[in-house]
């Protein structure tokens, strides 16, 4: 749902999988198969401590890009998710009569998605007239002339 600087290829593959999963959920619905896309936040585990940032070179050039993105996101109250709690949460979704197509794990995903989609909706509404014109409609965006 969100893309962060320096992670373009990661996000491209993640969004492709999300689109595939949404299509698959529609294709399998008649067979009673449910699909849930889990949007995980950050986790605390030993792997986090193993990740190292380069001391110079590319890391310095990405700092400004990251700072702009985080300024745009605003403050996010984020607590890393607990790996041991994830399994039971997934099982609860599996056992649900109507599991959601998408679900956020972690503490900040829903908050960041709200902000992102609010910004997207505001942008689309601001450019609604040119969008309507691109569809051959004149006058009001809803098609009224």
PAVEXKE-620396 format. One record per atom (N, C-alpha, C, O, CB): x, y, z. Coordinates in steps of 0.02 Angstrom, whole numbers, padded with zeros to 5 digits, always signed. Glycine has a CB too. Example, Ala and Ser with C-alpha at 12.3 -4.5 7.8 and 13.67 -1.06 7.14 Angstrom:
# PAVEXKE-620396
+00660-00284+00390/+00615-00225+00390/+00660-00165+00390/+00712-00166+00423/+00565-00224+00452/+00642-00112+00354/+00684-00053+00357/+00645+00002+00394/+00670+00057+00402/+00704-00030+00286/
This chain:
# PAVEXKE-620396
+00041-00060+00000/+00000+00000+00000/+00043+00063+00000/+00022+00115-00024/-00046+00000+00059/+00102+00057+00027/+00148+00114+00030/+00215+00093+00000/+00234+00035+00003/+00158+00139+00102/+00249+00141-00029/+00316+00128-00055/+00364+00175-00021/+00350+00234-00012/+00319+00136-00132/+00421+00149-00001/+00472+00188+00032/+00533+00195-00013/+00547+00150-00053/+00491+00157+00100/+00568+00249-00007/+00629+00259-00047/+00679+00202-00037/+00682+00172+00016/+00661+00326-00031/+00715+00190-00087/+00770+00142-00088/+00745+00069-00090/+00786+00023-00093/+00814+00152-00027/+00681+00059-00088/+00653-00009-00086/+00608-00023-00146/+00562-00063-00141/+00614-00020-00021/+00620+00011-00202/+00576+00005-00260/+00566-00066-00285/+00509-00086-00297/+00603+00046-00315/+00619-00104-00293/+00612-00172-00318/+00574-00216-00269/+00533-00257-00289/+00680-00202-00332/+00587-00207-00205/+00551-00244-00154/+00476-00229-00158/+00435-00275-00158/+00578-00227-00083/+00459-00165-00163/+00388-00146-00166/+00355-00170-00230/+00297-00190-00230/+00381-00071-00160/+00391-00167-00285/+00363-00190-00349/+00344-00264-00344/+00289-00283-00366/+00414-00180-00407/+00387-00305-00315/+00371-00376-00309/+00314-00387-00259/+00271-00430-00269/+00433-00416-00287/+00313-00347-00205/+00261-00353-00155/+00193-00334-00184/+00143-00368-00172/+00277-00309-00093/+00190-00280-00223/+00127-00258-00252/+00104-00306-00306/+00043-00316-00314/+00134-00188-00282/+00150-00337-00342/+00130-00387-00391/+00097-00446-00357/+00046-00472-00380/+00192-00411-00433/+00126-00468-00301/+00097-00523-00263/+00029-00504-00235/-00016-00546-00232/+00144-00544-00206/+00021-00442-00215/-00043-00419-00189/-00097-00420-00244/-00153-00443-00233/-00036-00348-00160/-00079-00396-00304/-00127-00397-00359/-00145-00469-00378/-00203-00484-00391/-00098-00360-00420/-00095-00512-00381/-00107-00583-00396/-00154-00613-00344/-00201-00650-00361/-00041-00622-00398/-00141-00599-00280/-00183-00627-00226/-00254-00602-00229/-00301-00640-00217/-00153-00610-00158/-00264-00538-00246/-00332-00512-00251/-00368-00545-00310/-00427-00563-00303/-00330-00435-00261/-00335-00553-00366/-00366-00588-00423/-00382-00660-00405/-00436-00685-00420/-00319-00586-00484/-00335-00693-00372/-00344-00762-00352/-00405-00770-00306/-00442-00818-00311/-00281-00789-00318/-00414-00721-00260/-00471-00725-00214/-00537-00725-00252/-00584-00760-00233/-00469-00667-00164/-00541-00685-00305/-00602-00682-00346/-00611-00747-00385/-00667-00773-00391/-00601-00622-00395/-00556-00774-00412/-00560-00834-00453/-00579-00896-00412/-00612-00941-00437/-00493-00846-00487/-00558-00897-00349/-00570-00956-00307/-00632-00951-00263/-00650-00999-00229/-00511-00969-00263/-00665-00893-00264/-00723-00882-00220/-00776-00935-00230/-00804-00959-00180/-00752-00814-00233/-00792-00953-00292/-00845-01002-00304/-00829-01071-00277/-00873-01113-00269/-00859-01007-00378/-00765-01084-00262/-00745-01148-00233/-00740-01146-00157/-00721-01195-00126/-00679-01170-00263/-00757-01088-00128/-00755-01081-00056/-00685-01069-00028/-00674-01073+00033/-00783-01142-00024/-00637-01054-00072/-00568-01041-00050/-00562-00966-00035/-00580-00924-00076/-00516-01064-00104/-00536-00951+00024/-00526-00881+00045/-00452-00864+00041/-00409-00906+00054/-00553-00870+00118/-00438-00803+00024/-00369-00778+00019/-00363-00717+00064/-00406-00673+00063/-00349-00760-00055/-00311-00714+00103/-00298-00655+00145/-00226-00632+00133/-00179-00671+00135/-00308-00672+00221/-00220-00568+00119/-00155-00536+00110/-00135-00506+00177/-00170-00463+00204/-00157-00480+00053/-00080-00529+00204/-00056-00502+00267/-00005-00448+00252/+00046-00460+00220/-00024-00558+00312/-00019-00387+00276/+00026-00330+00267/+00064-00323+00332/+00040-00291+00379/-00015-00263+00249/+00124-00352+00336/+00161-00350+00399/+00197-00284+00410/+00222-00253+00362/+00209-00407+00403/+00201-00264+00471/+00243-00208+00490/+00312-00235+00509/+00329-00291+00491/+00212-00166+00548/+00350-00195+00545/+00415-00217+00568/+00409-00267+00624/+00361-00266+00662/+00457-00158+00589/+00458-00310+00629/+00461-00360+00682/+00526-00352+00721/+00576-00329+00695/+00455-00431+00654/+00524-00371+00784/+00586-00372+00822/+00611-00444+00824/+00576-00489+00849/+00575-00343+00894/+00668-00453+00799/+00701-00518+00803/+00775-00509+00793/+00799-00453+00784/+00671-00567+00750/+00812-00563+00795/+00885-00559+00789/+00907-00533+00722/+00960-00502+00717/+00916-00627+00801/+00867-00543+00669/+00885-00520+00603/+00895-00444+00601/+00940-00420+00567/+00833-00540+00553/+00854-00407+00638/+00860-00335+00639/+00930-00314+00660/+00958-00267+00631/+00808-00304+00686/+00958-00347+00708/+01025-00331+00732/+01079-00348+00682/+01134-00321+00685/+01039-00366+00796/+01064-00393+00635/+01115-00414+00585/+01118-00367+00525/+01166-00368+00488/+01100-00484+00562/+01066-00327+00516/+01064-00282+00459/+01111-00224+00472/+01107-00190+00523/+00992-00256+00445/+01155-00212+00425/+01203-00157+00432/+01193-00108+00375/+01181-00127+00318/+01276-00183+00434/+01199-00046+00392/+01196+00007+00341/+01267+00022+00319/+01313+00021+00360/+01160+00071+00368/+01277+00036+00254/+01344+00054+00232/+01368+00116+00269/+01329+00161+00285/+01344+00067+00156/+01433+00119+00283/+01461+00175+00321/+01467+00237+00278/+01466+00293+00305/+01528+00156+00349/+01475+00230+00214/+01482+00288+00170/+01457+00269+00100/+01432+00214+00090/+01555+00313+00167/+01464+00313+00053/+01444+00299-00015/+01369+00305-00024/+01341+00359-00012/+01466+00229-00036/+01336+00251-00045/+01265+00252-00061/+01221+00273-00003/+01171+00307-00013/+01243+00184-00085/+01240+00255+00058/+01198+00271+00115/+01191+00347+00124/+01137+00371+00140/+01227+00241+00179/+01244+00384+00113/+01241+00456+00120/+01194+00488+00070/+01161+00537+00086/+01309+00486+00113/+01191+00461+00010/+01148+00491-00042/+01075+00475-00030/+01032+00509-00058/+01169+00466-00110/+01059+00425+00010/+00989+00407+00022/+00960+00441+00083/+00899+00440+00093/+00983+00332+00029/+01001+00471+00124/+00977+00501+00186/+00924+00554+00173/+00872+00554+00205/+01035+00531+00225/+00937+00599+00127/+00889+00653+00112/+00823+00625+00085/+00770+00650+00102/+00919+00702+00061/+00827+00573+00043/+00767+00542+00015/+00725+00512+00071/+00664+00522+00073/+00786+00488-00037/+00757+00476+00117/+00720+00446+00173/+00689+00500+00217/+00632+00494+00238/+00768+00401+00214/+00727+00552+00231/+00701+00605+00274/+00640+00639+00243/+00593+00655+00280/+00755+00657+00287/+00640+00650+00178/+00581+00680+00145/+00520+00634+00152/+00465+00658+00167/+00595+00692+00070/+00530+00570+00143/+00475+00522+00147/+00446+00522+00218/+00385+00522+00226/+00498+00452+00127/+00489+00521+00268/+00464+00518+00336/+00431+00584+00356/+00385+00583+00397/+00521+00502+00384/+00454+00639+00329/+00420+00703+00342/+00350+00701+00313/+00302+00724+00344/+00459+00763+00312/+00344+00673+00254/+00279+00668+00221/+00232+00622+00260/+00172+00635+00266/+00286+00643+00149/+00259+00568+00287/+00218+00521+00326/+00195+00552+00391/+00142+00534+00416/+00257+00457+00340/+00234+00596+00419/+00218+00625+00484/+00235+00575+00538/+00261+00521+00525/+00144+00645+00487/+00219+00593+00599/+00235+00548+00655/+00193+00485+00651/+00132+00487+00639/+00224+00583+00722/+00225+00429+00661/+00191+00365+00661/+00208+00330+00726/+00266+00322+00745/+00213+00321+00599/+00155+00311+00761/+00165+00275+00824/+00174+00201+00807/+00126+00164+00796/+00104+00285+00873/+00236+00180+00805/+00251+00113+00783/+00286+00073+00837/+00336+00095+00866/+00293+00114+00720/+00260+00015+00850/+00292-00033+00894/+00304-00096+00853/+00259-00120+00820/+00248-00048+00959/+00364-00122+00855/+00377-00183+00817/+00331-00239+00838/+00314-00246+00897/+00451-00205+00824/+00311-00280+00790/+00268-00337+00805/+00309-00391+00840/+00370-00393+00835/+00235-00364+00741/+00275-00435+00873/+00307-00490+00910/+00299-00554+00869/+00243-00577+00858/+00276-00498+00982/+00355-00582+00846/+00351-00642+00804/+00310-00699+00834/+00273-00732+00799/+00420-00667+00789/+00316-00710+00899/+00281-00765+00932/+00205-00755+00933/+00167-00803+00940/+00306-00773+01003/+00182-00694+00925/+00110-00680+00925/+00080-00687+00856/+00018-00689+00849/+00097-00611+00953/+00122-00690+00804/+00097-00690+00735/+00063-00756+00717/+00010-00755+00685/+00154-00678+00687/+00091-00812+00737/+00060-00877+00721/-00011-00882+00745/-00055-00898+00705/+00101-00932+00752/-00024-00870+00809/-00094-00873+00832/-00140-00823+00797/-00199-00838+00785/-00096-00859+00907/-00114-00765+00779/-00156-00716+00743/-00174-00742+00674/-00231-00733+00652/-00118-00648+00737/-00127-00774+00640/-00141-00803+00574/-00193-00859+00580/-00239-00863+00540/-00076-00829+00541/-00185-00901+00631/-00233-00956+00640/-00304-00930+00654/-00353-00959+00632/-00211-01000+00698/-00308-00874+00690/-00374-00844+00702/-00406-00822+00636/-00466-00831+00626/-00368-00784+00750/-00366-00794+00591/-00392-00774+00525/-00412-00835+00484/-00464-00834+00450/-00340-00732+00486/-00372-00887+00487/-00387-00948+00449/-00454-00978+00472/-00492-01004+00431/-00330-01000+00458/-00467-00975+00536/-00529-01003+00563/-00590-00958+00556/-00646-00980+00571/-00519-01020+00636/-00581-00897+00535/-00637-00850+00529/-00684-00871+00473/-00662-00897+00421/-00611-00778+00515/-00749-00861+00483/-00798-00876+00431/-00788-00832+00370/-00793-00856+00314/-00869-00867+00458/-00775-00769+00381/-00764-00722+00327/-00699-00685+00339/-00699-00627+00362/-00824-00671+00321/-00642-00716+00323/-00579-00682+00334/-00572-00622+00287/-00599-00623+00231/-00519-00730+00324/-00538-00570+00308/-00530-00512+00265/-00483-00526+00207/-00440-00570+00212/-00504-00452+00305/-00491-00490+00152/-00444-00496+00097/-00376-00469+00118/-00324-00498+00102/-00469-00459+00034/-00376-00413+00155/-00314-00382+00178/-00317-00372+00253/-00370-00356+00281/-00301-00315+00142/-00260-00380+00285/-00255-00366+00356/-00185-00340+00371/-00136-00362+00341/-00272-00430+00399/-00181-00293+00418/-00117-00266+00440/-00095-00302+00503/-00135-00312+00549/-00120-00190+00452/-00032-00322+00505/-00002-00347+00567/+00048-00294+00589/+00082-00264+00548/+00033-00417+00557/+00052-00283+00654/+00095-00231+00680/+00054-00171+00699/-00007-00171+00690/+00150-00212+00628/+00086-00120+00724/+00049-00064+00753/+00039-00004+00708/-00001+00040+00724/+00082-00042+00814/+00074+00001+00652/+00072+00063+00614/+00042+00058+00544/+00030+00110+00513/+00140+00090+00608/+00030-00001+00519/+00007-00009+00450/-00059+00026+00435/-00064+00061+00385/-00001-00081+00435/-00108+00017+00478/-00173+00048+00466/-00167+00124+00468/-00196+00159+00426/-00224+00024+00517/-00130+00150+00515/-00121+00223+00521/-00087+00251+00458/-00107+00303+00432/-00080+00240+00584/-00034+00217+00435/+00001+00241+00376/-00043+00235+00313/-00041+00279+00270/+00067+00202+00365/-00082+00181+00309/-00127+00173+00251/-00180+00227+00250/-00196+00253+00196/-00159+00103+00252/-00208+00244+00308/-00258+00298+00311/-00229+00362+00283/-00260+00396+00242/-00283+00309+00383/-00169+00379+00306/-00137+00441+00283/-00124+00439+00208/-00137+00488+00172/-00072+00453+00321/-00098+00383+00185/-00081+00376+00114/-00144+00382+00071/-00144+00418+00021/-00046+00309+00100/-00197+00347+00090/-00258+00348+00049/-00295+00414+00054/-00326+00436+00006/-00304+00291+00070/-00291+00447+00110/-00320+00514+00116/-00285+00561+00067/-00317+00601+00033/-00314+00541+00188/-00219+00556+00064/-00181+00598+00017/-00198+00580-00055/-00206+00625-00096/-00106+00589+00029/-00204+00516-00070/-00222+00495-00139/-00291+00521-00158/-00300+00549-00212/-00220+00418-00145/-00340+00512-00113/-00408+00536-00127/-00410+00611-00137/-00443+00635-00183/-00456+00516-00071/-00374+00648-00096/-00371+00720-00104/-00341+00739-00171/-00366+00785-00205/-00329+00752-00048/-00289+00704-00192/-00258+00717-00257/-00307+00702-00313/-00314+00743-00359/-00194+00676-00265/-00339+00645-00311/-00386+00626-00364/-00444+00674-00369/-00467+00692-00423/-00411+00554-00353/-00469+00696-00311/-00524+00744-00312/-00501+00812-00340/-00539+00845-00375/-00552+00754-00241/-00439+00831-00326/-00412+00894-00351/-00406+00893-00427/-00413+00945-00460/-00344+00909-00318/-00392+00836-00456/-00383+00831-00529/-00442+00796-00562/-00435+00768-00617/-00318+00795-00545/-00499+00797-00530/-00557+00761-00556/-00581+00789-00624/-00600+00751-00668/-00615+00764-00506/-00578+00855-00631/-00601+00885-00694/-00559+00863-00754/-00588+00843-00805/-00599+00961-00688/-00492+00865-00750/-00453+00839-00807/-00464+00765-00819/-00463+00742-00876/-00379+00852-00795/-00476+00727-00766/-00489+00655-00774/-00555+00646-00812/-00559+00604-00858/-00493+00619-00706/-00606+00685-00794/-00670+00681-00830/-00661+00700-00903/-00690+00668-00948/-00723+00726-00796/-00621+00750-00916/-00609+00772-00985/-00574+00717-01025/-00587+00708-01084/-00567+00837-00987/-00530+00679-00992/-00495+00625-01027/-00542+00570-01048/-00527+00530-01092/-00440+00597-00984/-00601+00567-01016/-00651+00517-01033/-00702+00545-01082/-00753+00513-01097/-00686+00492-00970/-00689+00606-01107/-00734+00637-01156/-00793+00674-01126/-00840+00693-01161/-00759+00584-01202/-00791+00684-01060/-00845+00720-01027/-00824+00793-01018/-00765+00807-01004/-00865+00688-00959/-00870+00838-01025/-00856+00908-01013/-00897+00932-00954/-00946+00901-00934/-00872+00950-01076/-00876+00986-00926/-00915+01015-00871/-00899+00980-00806/-00840+00974-00786/-00990+01010-00885/-00951+00958-00772/-00942+00929-00705/-00909+00860-00709/-00918+00824-00759/-01010+00923-00670/-00871+00841-00658/-00837+00777-00658/-00884+00717-00661/-00864+00664-00686/-00794+00771-00597/-00946+00724-00638/-00992+00668-00638/-01025+00657-00706/-01070+00615-00713/-01044+00677-00584/-01004+00696-00756/-01030+00688-00823/-01083+00738-00842/-01105+00739-00900/-01058+00621-00830/-01105+00781-00796/-01154+00832-00812/-01121+00887-00851/-01065+00908-00835/-01188+00860-00748/-01153+00911-00902/-01125+00966-00942/-01154+01032-00924/-01136+01084-00953/-01135+00954-01016/
